[in-house]
Amino acid sequence: MITLYRHPLSGHAHRVELMLSLLKLDFRLVDVDLMKGAQKDPEFVSKNPFGQVPVLEDGDVTLWDSNAIIVYLARVYGNDSWLPENPVEEAKVTPWLAVAAGKVAFGPAAARLVNVFGAGLDHQNASNIANDLLRIMDNVLAGNLYLAGNNPTIADVAAYSYVAHAPEGDVSLTPFPSVEAWLSRIEALEGFVSMQATQVGLKAA
């Protein structure tokens, strides 16, 4: 049985949960109480030296970092469409993993952290990054159904969670109709599972 250690309000953890669900895999969820610092307990740090969720256990395999995990899941359990083996097609997908770790993390994810968890980050800067990212995504999605072409890939899984929840960071999606249409297409995929909505003003971990 695959085990996913997560927090229900973590977009990084949801990224993995979404991939597991889209692949129709059996898995169990173990919630890690970030508010009480459980991710820093020695037992958990032995699974991820950075003391962060998500962590995935699959038999003898223990993995951390959400993007690394969805690459693993796509390669081991998915078909070629989620992460193409053809080098050219693969190279259309993998840059979006860098975007997810970069502009998504420092844009919509950071703006949400400020609003929801009271993180001491620059909200205006995060909003600026988010809107720049959404403008680029909107242009891409005006010509493609999905980020790397006309079929869903791990590029979409990597970007979805924090973009979908950008309004929780006061980043509006209304100016970006192609992004909104893309979100609807992801949500219509068989096996889609949503991330829990948050209430503004939760105490930071």
N, C-alpha and C positions, 0 to 999 in steps of 0.2 A: 504493500500500500504506500502510495506517495503521501508525504506529509508536508504541508505548507505552514510555516510559522509566519504569522502576519499580525497586523493590526487593522481592524475594519476601516479605519479612516486613512490608511496609507495608500496613496496612489501607486507607489512602487510595488506594494504587495498585491494590490488589485490587478496590476499588469500581469502578474504571474497567475493569479486566480482566473482571470479572463482567458489566458492561454490554455490553462488546464481544462477549463470548461468548454472552450471552442473545440478542443481536441477530444472531448467526450471521455476524459480520463477519470478513473475513480481516485479520489483523494480525500484526505481529512484535513480540516483546518484546526490549527492550534493558535489561539489568540495570545499575543504577548502584550502585557500591560505596560505600555510605554509611559503612561502617566506616573507609574510607580518605579520606573527605571529598570524593569525586568530585563530589558535588552542588554543591560550592562552586567548582569549576573555572570559569574565565571562560567556556569554551565552553558549559557547562551553564547558567550564570547568564544567558547571552544568551537562553536558551530560557525560563527562569523567574527573574525578578529576585530572588525569595526563596530561590533555591537549594534547592528541595525537589522531591521526586517526589510525584505523577506529573507527567509532561509528555506530551502527545499531539501528534503531527504527522500531519496528514491533508492531503497535497498541500502547498499553500502556506499552510495554516492551522496555526498552532502555538498550543496552549492549555495553560494550567496551572490548578490548583485542581480537585480531583476532582469537586466538585459542579458546577462550571461545565462540566466535560468531559462528565459524564453528561447534563446538560441539552442540550448540543450534540448528542451522539450520539442522544438520543431524538428531538430535533427533525429532524435531518437523515436519520437512518436508521431510526427506529422508526415504529411506527404510533401512532395517537392514544391508545392505551391506556396507553402508558408515561408520557406527559406530556400529559394532555388539553388540547385547545385551548379547550374551553368554560371561560370564566373561573371559574365556580363550582367545577367539577371540578378545574381546575388549582389553585385556592386550597386544596383539600383535600390536595394533594400537596406544594406548595412549603414549607409550614411545617416539614415533616419534614427538609428540607434545612438549615433553621436549627437544628433539633434535632441533626442530624448534626454540624454545625460547632460546636455548643455543648455540650449535655449528653453527647452521645456522645464527643466529643473530650476533655472534661474529666472524664468519668466512666470508663467501661470502657477507653477508649483510654489514658488517663493511668495508670490502675492497672496496665495491661499494660506500659506504658513503664517503670514503676518495677521491676516484677518481672523483665522480660525484658532490658531494656537498662540497668538501674541508673540511670534518670533521677532527678534530684534533685527530685522532686515529693512532695507530701503524699499518701501512699497512702491513709490513712484518709479524708481529704476526698474523694479520687477514688472510693473505695469507696462513700461515702455518696451522692455524686451518681449513681453507677451504679445503686445499689439503688433510689433514688428514681425514676430514669428507667425502670428495668425494671418497677417497680410500675405506673407510668403506662401503659407499653406493654402490660403484661399486661391492664390494664383495657380498653384500646382493643381489643386483639386477642381479648378474650373475646366481643366483639360483631361483629368483622370478621375476615375471613380474612386480610386484609393491612392495612397501616397506614392507607391512604387509602380503604379500601372492601373490596370482595370480588374485586378483580383486582389483580395485581401492577403496581407502578409504580416510578418511580425513587425514590420514598420508601423502598421496601423495599431497593432496591439501596444507597442511601446509608447505611442503618442496619445492614445485615446484618453486614459483616465484623467490626467491633469488638464487636458484641453476641455473635456466634457465638464469638469468641475471648475473651470476658470471663473465663472460668475461668483463663486464663493470667495474669490479674491478681488471682487469688484472689477473684473475684466469681462466686458460685454462681448458676447458672440454675435450679436445682432448685425454688426457691420460686415460680417463674413458669412454670406449665405452659402457659399460652397463648402465651408467648414461645417456649418450646421447640417447640410445635406449629407456630408460624409459621416458625421456622428450618427445620423439616423440610419445610414446604411450599416454601420457597425452594429448598432443596437438591434437591427433586424436579422443579424446572422444567427443561424441555429446554434444554440449553446451559449448565447450571450448572457452574461451575468453583470448586473450593475454594481457600482460601488455605493456604499452607504453615504447619503447626503449628510453634511455636517451643519452644526449650528455655530454661528460666529461667536467667538469669545471663550472658547475652551482654554483651560489652563495648559500652558506649554509643559512638555515633559522635562 
